[in-house]
Amino acid sequence: MKPTLSVITVVYNNVADIGRTLLSVLNQTHPAIEYIVIDGGSTDGTLDIINTYKSRIAKLISEPDKGIYDAMNKGLAIATGDYVIFMNSGDEFYTADTVDKVFATADGADIYYGETEMVNARRESLGQRRHKAPRKFSWRSFKYGMSVSHQAIYIRRALTTPYNPAYQLSADIDWIIRAAKKAKKIVKVEGYVAKYLVGGMSKAKHRQSLKERFAIMKKHYGLIPTILNHLVIAIALGAYWLKNRRTND
């Protein structure tokens, strides 16, 4: 039997993008999908669009929450699938047969993962993420940055635990690392498996995110290795910036 996948979508006041995400999930050819939508009590028409597809959504919660990871925890708490993935509002599976291709890659993996294509608000491709998914992924693979996005990773639900509410912006890194530490078999799927809608982030939030990421990496990898790894990250960022600056010039 094909494994059941719990797909969880978290949304709040995103009427412009929620329909595309809903159809991306509902149009998957994989026959065993449990679709869960967690809405934060939207007031902009988002809920009207969700209700249009309500009969095809397994579980829907619409109520205020304490932030994105609180909402994601609500979805996790009611998921019953063999595997779980988050496809939040604005993001999409790469093609209609993506889930089928993922589970056809290998039998019985604890984690499946692949590449993510970035798109802008006009759904134009911005190419691959700067952090390319590694050929072999383990819990140590995030030491130089988040090399796999949460839209592109399928985790056996039995390995998952709630997101840590202490992290407001980077809890997904900690969540994936904790699950990967338990995984015995991790399989890479070739090519793109998801589309990620690039959004703006204030400088204040970006700084907070960087601080959280450092704290998470220090917790899992140790202080000295994390400091050394951040030196490597800084050098890589500088090289990336120079390369793209020359290309644009």
N, C-alpha and C positions, 0 to 999 in steps of 0.2 A: 504494500500500500504506500501511496505517496505521502510524505510527511505533511502535517498541517502547519501552516504558517500563520501566526498572529501578526497582522499588520496594524500598527497603532499610529494614528494621525492626531497630533495635537495642534489646536488652532485657537486663535483669539482675534476677532475683528480683522479678517483677511479675505474679504469678499472678492478681491481681485484675483486671488490665486487658488482658493480652496477647491473650486470646481475641477481644475486641471489635475490636482492631486487625487481627488476622489475618483475621477475616471481612470487615472493611471493605475489605481489599485483595482477598481471594479472590472476593468477590461483585461486583467491578467488571465492567461489561458490555464494557469494552474488551478485545478478543481478544488483544492482544499485550503481555502483562505478564510480565516476568521478576521473580519474587518472591525476594528474598534476605533471610534472617533471620540476624542475628548475635547470638548469645546469649553472655553473659559467663561461662557456667558456672553457671547458676542451680541452686539446691538447694531451692527452695520449692515445686516442682510446676510451675513455668513451662515447663520442658522437656517435661514430660508432655503439656501442652496443645499445644505446638508440634508434637510428634511425632504428635498426632492428625491433623494436616493435612500431614504430611511429604510425602505423595505429590503434593501440589499446590504445594509449595514448590520452586522451581528449585534453590536453593543454601542450605544450612544449615551454619553454623559454630557450634559450642558449645565455648568454651574461655575461660580467663581472659584479660582484656585490661588495658590500662593506663589505662582511662578511656573515656568515651563517644566522644571523637573518634578514639581509637585503633580502637575498634570500628567507627566509621563509615568510617574509612579502609580497614578490612578489606573492608567491603562495596563501596566504590568500586573497590577493586583487582580484584574479580572480576566487576563489572558489565559487561555487554556491550550494553545497550540504547542506542537512539538518544538517549534522554533519561534523566535520573535524578531521583528525588525521595526524600526521607527521610520515612518515616511511622513514627516511633518508638512504642514501647509506650505505650498510653493515648490516642494520637491516631488520628484517622480521616479518611478521605475524607468529604466532606459528604454525598454520596448515592452510590448504586450506579452511576450513570452519569456521575459527575464527570469521570473521565479522558476519556471520550468527548466530553463537552462542551468540555473544555479544548482538545483537539486539533481540534475542529470550529470553534474560534474563528477561526483563521487558519492558512495553510499556511507551513511552513518557518521559524517563529520560532526564535530561539536560546534565548529564555526566555519562558515563560508564567507568569503569576502572578495571584493573586486575593486575596480577603479570607478571614480566619480567624475562626471563631466560637469563643469560649471556653466551656468547659463545666466543671462541677465534678465531684466524684467520683460524684455521683448522676446524672450526665449531663444536668443541668439547664443550660439556656443562661444564660450570663452576658453575652451580647451580643458585640458586635464589640470587637476589640482597641482600646486607646486610640490606637495609631498606625494610622491608616487608610491602606490601600494607596494610593499616589499614582496619579493619572490616567495620568501618564507616569513610568515608572521607568527610572533609569539608575544607574550606579555612584555617583553623587553623592547619591542619594536617601536614604542612611542618615545623612547629616550631622546630622540632628536626632533620630536614633534608628532602631531596626530596624523600618522601616515595612512589611516583608513577612516573614512567618515562614517557616521552612524547610519546614513542612508544606504551604505554599501556593505553592511556587515549583518549577517544572519547568525544569531546565537541560539544554541539549544536552551530552551527556557529554563530547564532544570539547573543550569549554571548561573542564572541571573539572580541578582539581589536588587533591592530598591536603590535608586539614585541617592547619593549622599546630599541631603539638603544644605549642608554646610557650604557647598559650592553652588553659586548662583549662575555661573556662566560656563564652567568647564567640567561639570559633573559627568558628562558623557565619556571623557577620557578615563577618569577613575573607574567608571562602570565597566568599560570595555576591558581595561587592564585586569580588574578583579575576575571577570569571567574568563579571560584568556589564561589566567594562572591555573584555572581548574580544567581547561580543555586538554584532551589527549590527542585529538586529531583536528587539525586546522587546514582547510583547503582553499587555495586561491582559484577564483573563477576568472578566466581570461577575458579581457576587454572591459568595457563600461557596463556597470549594472545599475547605475543611478544617475539622476540629474539633480544638481544642487543649485537652488536659486540664491545667487549672491545678493546679500543685503548689506546695508550700511551699518556701521557700529561706531558710536561716539568714542572719542579718544579716551574719555574717562572709563567707559566700559571696557575698552581694549586693554587699558592698563590693569584693570581689575582682573580681566581674563588671564593676562600674563602672570600676574601674581598667583592666581589660583593654579595655573598650570605648573608653576615652579613648585608650589606646595605639594601638589599631587605627585609630581616626579620625585621630589625629595622623599616623600612617604614610601614610594615603591622602589626607588633606585638608590636612595641614600644621598646625603648632602654633597659630599665631595664629587661623586660621579655626576650629579646633576649640575653642579657648577661647571665642571669640565665639558659636559655635554652642551651646556648653553654657550660656551665659547665656540664650539663647533657650529652650533645653530647660527650664532652671530656672523661667523665667517661665511657660512653658506648663504645667509640672507644678503650679505654684502655683495657676494659674487653674483647672486641672482639679480639684484638691483642693477649692478653695473652692466650685466649682459643685456637685460631688457631695456636699459636706458640707451645703450648703443644701438640696439635693434630699432627702437622708436626714433632715434635721431637719424 
